[in-house]
Amino acid sequence: MSEIAHALLGASSAIRWINCPGSIRLTRELPDQTSEFAALGSAAHELCEKCLNDGSDAADYMGNDIKLKGCEFTVDAEMADAVQQYIDYIHTIPGEPLIEVRVSYDEIAPGGFGTADALNLHDGIGYLTDYKHGAGIRVDAFDNPQLKLYALGAYQEFGFLHNIDTWRLTIVQPRLDHISEWEITTRDLLAWGEEIKPIAELALTDHAPLHPGEKQCQFCRAKLSCRARADLAIQTAMYEFSEPTPKVDTLSDEDVATLLPLVGNIESWCKDIRTYALQRAEHGHPIAGYKLVSGRSIRRWGDAETVHTTLLQKGFDPNQFEIRKLIGIGAAEKLLGGKKAALPILKEITIKPQGKPALVTESDKRPALIATSAEADFSKVA
C-alpha cells in the first residue's frame, strides 16, 4: 500500500476514520496542521523518551531546551512534574519496556501503523501505556480505538512469540490527575479488528460515506469546509420544532436525550464558522457585513532578565516585584526523597477536592451520583 495510506490510517486519527470513513477523502490533499499545544505535547513525549531510555528523572532536564516542529520549549517544573508521574507509572509495570516502538497493524488497516509510547510484554499480558500531556480534554482507555490499534500492531509483531492473551491499555494524563486503565482479551481484540477491517478498506475508496459527529470532527482537518457537518448542525438546530430556538425548559426529557449527544457538534461547528470566516477575511475574501479590525492588545513584559535588572537598579527589592510559586506535588515528592518517603508529609498538607458534577454518557466508568447528592456536592464546591 502507498505511503499516503500509512498516513491516512494512522492510529492517532482512528477515532475519526473509523467513525467517518469519508473523512479520508476530504483530508487526503489537505496539509497537516499543528498547534503550540500539540508541539508542547511532542516536547513532553521527547522528554519521556529521554528519561526512560537513560534511566534519569525528569527534573534532571530542568532548564534544558527541546526544539521540534519549529517550536522551542524549556523544561519547566510543570512539564517535569507531569513527565515524572508517567515515568513512575511505567516503573510499576512488570517487564522491560519498549519505548516509542513502531507497530504495524496492516493486516487490519492497509498500510496502517502507529508508535506506542511504552510496551511491556510479561507473563501473558501486554501492557500498552500512552502518555497524554494535554490538560484540556480528558482521554479514557475504555474501548479506545487508538490503543486497540496499537495492541493489534503489537500482537502482529510480538504476540505469538510472547503468547499474549490479555492486553492492559492505559492512558496516563498527569496534568488532569488522570490515569485510566482498561483490559481486553486477545480474542476480543482480534474480533474487533475484523469488525473494523472493512471500514478501513472502505475509507481508502472515493465513495466512502461521511458520518459527522463531535468526536470524529474534533481534530479533522476538513471540518471547516465539510458540508455534511454543516448540514447535520443545521438539521439538529431545527430538530422538528416549529421554530429553530425553542426555550430549553419546554423540551421534554426525550427531546433532551436525543439532542444532548449532538449539541457538542453544533457548539464546535459554530466556533469553527467564526474561525473560518476570520481566516477567509485575512486571506483577502471579505465577508459581507463584516470587517477586519485590530483586536484589543494588552501590555506585557519584554525580556524578563532585563526587567529584573532594571528594577534592581532602581532600588527595588525582589520581594516587591517577584511572585513566588510552589513547585508541583510530583517535584515536591522528589525533593522529599520519593513517593513513599513523602507520603506521610504530603498527606497532611495536600487536598483533593470533590470534583464538580458532570453529565457524561453511561459508558463512563465513574460511579453515578444520586441527583440530591449531586446538588449537595455542587453547593460545596461552587
C-alpha positions as CSV (number, residue, x, y, z in Angstrom):
1,M,0.0,0.0,0.0
2,S,1.2,3.5,-0.7
3,E,2.8,5.9,1.8
4,I,-0.4,8.0,1.8
5,A,-2.3,5.1,3.2
6,H,0.2,4.9,6.0
7,A,-0.6,8.5,7.0
8,L,-4.3,8.3,6.4
9,L,-5.0,5.2,8.5
10,G,-2.9,6.3,11.5
11,A,-3.8,5.1,15.0
12,S,-3.9,8.6,16.4
13,S,-6.7,9.5,13.9
14,A,-8.5,6.2,14.3
15,I,-11.5,7.7,16.1
16,R,-12.0,9.9,13.0
17,W,-11.7,7.4,10.1
18,I,-13.4,4.6,11.9
19,N,-16.5,6.7,12.6
20,C,-16.3,8.8,9.4
21,P,-14.6,6.8,6.6
22,G,-15.3,9.6,4.1
23,S,-13.1,12.0,6.1
24,I,-10.1,10.3,4.4
25,R,-11.3,11.6,1.1
26,L,-11.7,15.1,2.4
27,T,-8.4,15.3,4.2
28,R,-6.3,13.5,1.6
29,E,-4.9,16.6,0.0
30,L,-5.0,18.9,3.0
31,P,-1.7,19.9,4.7
32,D,-1.0,18.7,8.2
33,Q,-2.0,21.1,10.9
34,T,-0.2,21.6,14.2
35,S,-0.5,24.0,17.2
36,E,1.6,25.2,20.0
37,F,-0.3,22.8,22.3
38,A,0.4,19.8,20.0
39,A,4.1,20.8,19.8
40,L,4.3,21.1,23.6
41,G,2.9,17.6,23.9
42,S,5.5,16.3,21.4
43,A,8.2,18.0,23.5
44,A,6.9,16.3,26.7
45,H,6.9,13.0,24.8
46,E,10.5,13.5,23.9
47,L,11.4,14.2,27.5
48,C,9.5,10.9,28.5
49,E,11.6,9.0,25.9
50,K,14.9,10.5,27.1
51,C,14.2,9.8,30.8
52,L,13.1,6.2,30.2
53,N,16.0,5.4,27.9
54,D,18.7,6.8,30.1
55,G,17.1,6.0,33.5
56,S,17.1,9.6,34.6
57,D,14.4,11.7,36.3
58,A,12.5,14.4,34.5
59,A,13.9,17.0,37.0
60,D,17.4,16.3,35.7
61,Y,16.5,18.1,32.5
62,M,15.0,21.2,34.2
63,G,16.1,24.2,32.2
64,N,17.0,22.3,29.1
65,D,15.5,23.3,25.8
66,I,13.7,20.9,23.5
67,K,13.4,22.0,19.8
68,L,11.0,20.5,17.4
69,K,8.3,21.3,14.8
70,G,9.5,24.9,14.6
71,C,9.0,25.5,18.3
72,E,11.3,25.6,21.3
73,F,10.3,24.6,24.8
74,T,12.2,24.8,28.0
75,V,11.6,22.0,30.5
76,D,10.0,23.7,33.4
77,A,8.6,22.4,36.7
78,E,5.2,21.7,35.3
79,M,6.5,19.6,32.4
80,A,9.0,17.8,34.6
81,D,6.3,17.0,37.3
82,A,3.9,15.6,34.7
83,V,6.5,13.5,32.9
84,Q,7.8,12.2,36.2
85,Q,4.4,10.9,37.1
86,Y,4.3,9.0,33.8
87,I,7.8,7.6,34.3
88,D,6.9,6.5,37.9
89,Y,3.9,4.7,36.5
90,I,5.9,2.9,33.8
91,H,8.3,1.7,36.5
92,T,5.4,-0.1,38.3
93,I,4.8,-2.3,35.3
94,P,6.5,-5.7,35.2
95,G,8.9,-6.4,32.3
96,E,11.3,-4.3,30.4
97,P,9.5,-1.5,28.5
98,L,9.9,-1.0,24.8
99,I,9.9,2.8,24.3
100,E,8.4,4.6,21.3
101,V,8.0,1.3,19.5
102,R,6.6,1.4,16.0
103,V,3.9,-1.2,15.5
104,S,2.1,-2.2,12.2
105,Y,-1.5,-3.3,12.0
106,D,-1.6,-3.6,8.2
107,E,-3.4,-6.9,8.4
108,I,-6.4,-4.9,9.6
109,A,-5.9,-1.5,8.0
110,P,-3.9,-1.5,4.8
111,G,-0.6,0.2,5.4
112,G,-1.6,1.2,8.9
113,F,1.0,1.7,11.7
114,G,1.5,3.7,14.8
115,T,4.1,4.5,17.5
116,A,3.3,3.2,21.0
117,D,4.7,5.3,23.9
118,A,5.5,2.2,26.0
119,L,5.0,-1.5,25.5
120,N,5.7,-4.2,28.2
121,L,5.2,-7.9,27.5
122,H,5.2,-10.0,30.6
123,D,3.7,-13.3,31.7
124,G,1.0,-13.4,29.1
125,I,0.0,-9.8,29.4
126,G,0.7,-6.9,27.0
127,Y,0.9,-3.6,28.7
128,L,0.4,-0.6,26.4
129,T,0.8,2.8,28.1
130,D,0.1,6.1,26.4
131,Y,1.1,9.5,27.7
132,K,-1.2,12.4,27.2
133,H,0.3,15.9,28.1
134,G,-2.9,17.8,27.3
135,A,-4.9,19.4,30.1
136,G,-8.0,20.3,28.1
137,I,-9.7,17.1,27.1
138,R,-9.8,14.1,29.3
139,V,-8.9,10.9,27.5
140,D,-10.0,7.4,28.7
141,A,-8.6,4.0,27.9
142,F,-12.0,2.4,27.8
143,D,-12.6,1.0,24.3
144,N,-10.1,3.5,23.0
145,P,-9.5,2.8,19.2
146,Q,-6.0,4.3,19.2
147,L,-4.8,2.0,21.9
148,K,-6.6,-1.0,20.4
149,L,-4.9,-0.5,17.1
150,Y,-1.5,-0.3,19.0
151,A,-2.4,-3.5,20.7
152,L,-3.3,-5.2,17.3
153,G,0.0,-4.0,15.9
154,A,1.9,-5.2,19.0
155,Y,0.2,-8.6,18.7
156,Q,1.0,-8.8,15.0
157,E,4.7,-8.1,15.8
158,F,5.2,-9.8,19.2
159,G,2.0,-11.6,20.3
160,F,2.7,-15.1,19.1
161,L,6.3,-15.0,20.4
162,H,5.2,-14.0,23.9
163,N,1.9,-15.8,24.0
164,I,-0.1,-12.7,25.0
165,D,-3.7,-13.4,25.8
166,T,-4.6,-10.2,27.7
167,W,-3.9,-6.5,26.9
168,R,-3.9,-3.8,29.6
169,L,-4.4,-0.5,27.9
170,T,-3.6,2.7,30.0
171,I,-3.8,6.4,29.5
172,V,-1.6,8.5,31.8
173,Q,-2.7,12.2,31.8
174,P,-0.9,13.8,34.7
175,R,-1.9,17.4,34.2
176,L,-5.5,16.3,34.7
177,D,-4.5,13.9,37.6
178,H,-6.0,11.2,35.5
179,I,-4.9,7.5,35.0
180,S,-7.3,5.3,33.0
181,E,-6.8,1.5,32.7
182,W,-8.8,-1.0,30.7
183,E,-8.3,-4.7,29.8
184,I,-9.3,-6.6,26.7
185,T,-8.5,-10.2,25.8
186,T,-6.6,-11.0,22.6
187,R,-9.6,-12.9,21.4
188,D,-11.9,-9.9,21.7
189,L,-9.2,-7.6,20.3
190,L,-8.9,-9.7,17.2
191,A,-12.7,-9.8,16.8
192,W,-12.8,-6.0,16.9
193,G,-10.0,-5.9,14.3
194,E,-12.1,-8.0,12.0
195,E,-15.1,-5.6,12.6
196,I,-13.1,-2.5,11.5
197,K,-11.2,-4.2,8.7
198,P,-14.0,-3.4,6.1
199,I,-14.2,0.1,7.4
200,A,-10.5,0.7,6.9
201,E,-10.7,-0.7,3.3
202,L,-13.8,1.4,2.6
203,A,-12.1,4.5,4.0
204,L,-9.5,4.4,1.2
205,T,-12.1,4.5,-1.5
206,D,-13.6,7.5,-3.2
207,H,-17.1,6.6,-2.3
208,A,-16.7,6.3,1.5
209,P,-19.6,7.9,3.4
210,L,-19.3,10.9,5.7
211,H,-20.7,10.5,9.2
212,P,-20.0,13.7,11.1
213,G,-20.1,13.8,14.9
214,E,-18.5,15.6,17.8
215,K,-15.6,13.1,18.4
216,Q,-14.7,12.4,14.8
217,C,-14.9,16.0,13.7
218,Q,-13.0,17.4,16.6
219,F,-9.5,17.2,15.1
220,C,-10.5,16.7,11.5
221,R,-8.5,18.9,9.1
222,A,-11.6,19.2,6.8
223,K,-14.1,20.2,9.5
224,L,-14.3,23.8,8.4
225,S,-15.3,23.0,4.9
226,C,-17.3,19.8,5.4
227,R,-20.8,20.2,4.0
228,A,-22.1,17.1,5.8
229,R,-21.1,18.5,9.1
230,A,-22.8,21.8,8.4
231,D,-26.0,20.0,7.3
232,L,-26.0,18.0,10.5
233,A,-25.6,21.0,12.6
234,I,-28.4,22.9,10.9
235,Q,-30.7,19.9,10.9
236,T,-30.1,19.4,14.6
237,A,-30.7,23.0,15.4
238,M,-34.1,22.8,13.6
239,Y,-34.9,19.4,15.1
240,E,-38.6,19.1,14.1
241,F,-39.6,22.2,16.0
242,S,-42.0,24.9,14.7
243,E,-39.2,27.4,15.5
244,P,-35.5,26.8,15.5
245,T,-34.7,28.1,19.0
246,P,-37.3,26.8,21.5
247,K,-36.9,27.6,25.2
248,V,-34.9,24.9,26.9
249,D,-37.4,24.4,29.7
250,T,-40.1,23.5,27.1
251,L,-38.1,20.4,25.9
252,S,-39.2,17.0,27.1
253,D,-36.7,14.6,28.7
254,E,-36.9,12.6,25.4
255,D,-36.0,15.7,23.4
256,V,-33.1,16.4,25.7
257,A,-31.9,12.8,25.4
258,T,-32.0,13.0,21.6
259,L,-30.3,16.4,21.4
260,L,-27.6,16.1,24.1
261,P,-25.2,13.8,22.1
262,L,-25.5,16.3,19.2
263,V,-25.1,19.7,20.8
264,G,-21.4,19.4,21.2
265,N,-21.0,19.2,17.4
266,I,-23.2,22.3,17.0
267,E,-21.2,24.3,19.5
268,S,-17.9,23.2,17.8
269,W,-19.3,24.0,14.4
270,C,-20.4,27.5,15.4
271,K,-17.0,28.2,16.8
272,D,-15.4,26.9,13.6
273,I,-17.6,29.1,11.4
274,R,-16.2,32.1,13.2
275,T,-12.6,30.8,12.8
276,Y,-13.2,30.0,9.1
277,A,-14.7,33.5,8.4
278,L,-11.7,35.1,10.1
279,Q,-9.3,33.1,8.0
280,R,-11.1,33.9,4.8
281,A,-11.1,37.6,5.6
282,E,-7.4,37.6,6.5
283,H,-6.7,36.0,3.1
284,G,-8.5,38.7,1.1
285,H,-12.0,37.3,1.0
286,P,-14.2,39.8,2.8
287,I,-17.4,38.6,4.5
288,A,-20.4,40.7,3.6
289,G,-21.4,42.9,6.6
290,Y,-18.1,42.4,8.5
291,K,-14.7,43.9,8.5
292,L,-11.2,43.1,9.9
293,V,-10.0,45.3,12.8
294,S,-7.2,45.1,15.3
295,G,-8.2,43.3,18.5
296,R,-7.5,44.5,22.0
297,S,-3.9,44.5,22.9
298,I,-2.5,44.1,26.4
299,R,0.9,45.3,27.5
300,R,3.4,42.6,28.6
301,W,7.0,42.5,29.8
302,G,9.7,42.1,27.3
303,D,12.9,40.3,28.3
304,A,12.4,39.0,31.9
305,E,16.1,39.3,32.8
306,T,16.2,42.9,31.6
307,V,13.1,43.8,33.7
308,H,14.7,42.2,36.7
309,T,17.9,44.1,36.3
310,T,16.2,47.4,35.7
311,L,14.0,47.2,38.8
312,L,17.0,46.2,40.9
313,Q,19.0,49.2,39.6
314,K,16.0,51.4,40.6
315,G,16.5,50.3,44.2
316,F,13.5,47.8,44.5
317,D,13.8,44.6,46.5
318,P,13.0,41.4,44.5
319,N,10.2,40.7,47.0
320,Q,8.4,43.8,45.8
321,F,8.2,42.7,42.1
322,E,8.6,38.9,42.1
323,I,5.9,36.4,43.0
324,R,7.0,33.1,44.4
325,K,5.2,29.9,43.2
326,L,5.1,26.5,44.9
327,I,6.7,23.6,42.9
328,G,4.4,20.8,41.7
329,I,3.5,18.0,44.0
330,G,5.5,15.5,41.9
331,A,8.6,17.7,42.2
332,A,8.0,18.0,46.0
333,E,7.9,14.2,46.3
334,K,11.4,14.0,44.6
335,L,12.6,16.8,46.9
336,L,11.4,14.8,50.0
337,G,13.0,11.6,48.9
338,G,10.5,9.9,46.7
339,K,6.8,9.0,46.9
340,K,7.0,6.7,49.9
341,A,9.1,9.0,52.0
342,A,7.0,12.0,51.0
343,L,3.6,10.4,51.7
344,P,3.4,11.0,55.5
345,I,4.3,14.6,55.0
346,L,2.3,15.4,51.9
347,K,-0.9,13.8,53.2
348,E,-1.0,16.4,55.9
349,I,-0.6,19.4,53.5
350,T,-2.3,18.3,50.3
351,I,-6.0,18.1,49.5
352,K,-8.0,16.5,46.7
353,P,-11.3,18.5,46.4
354,Q,-14.6,16.9,45.3
355,G,-15.0,17.4,41.6
356,K,-18.0,19.3,40.3
357,P,-20.8,17.2,39.0
358,A,-20.5,16.4,35.3
359,L,-23.1,14.9,32.9
360,V,-21.4,12.1,30.9
361,T,-22.5,9.1,28.8
362,E,-23.4,5.8,30.5
363,S,-20.2,4.2,29.2
364,D,-18.1,6.4,31.5
365,K,-16.7,4.2,34.3
366,R,-17.2,6.7,37.1
367,P,-20.0,5.8,39.6
368,A,-23.2,7.7,39.1
369,L,-24.3,10.3,41.7
370,I,-27.8,10.4,43.1
371,A,-29.5,13.6,42.0
372,T,-29.9,15.1,45.5
373,S,-26.3,14.1,46.3
374,A,-25.1,15.8,43.2
375,E,-26.9,19.0,44.1
376,A,-25.5,19.0,47.6
377,D,-21.9,18.2,46.4
378,F,-22.1,21.0,43.9
379,S,-23.0,23.6,46.5
380,K,-19.9,22.6,48.4
381,V,-17.5,23.3,45.5
382,A,-19.4,26.1,43.7
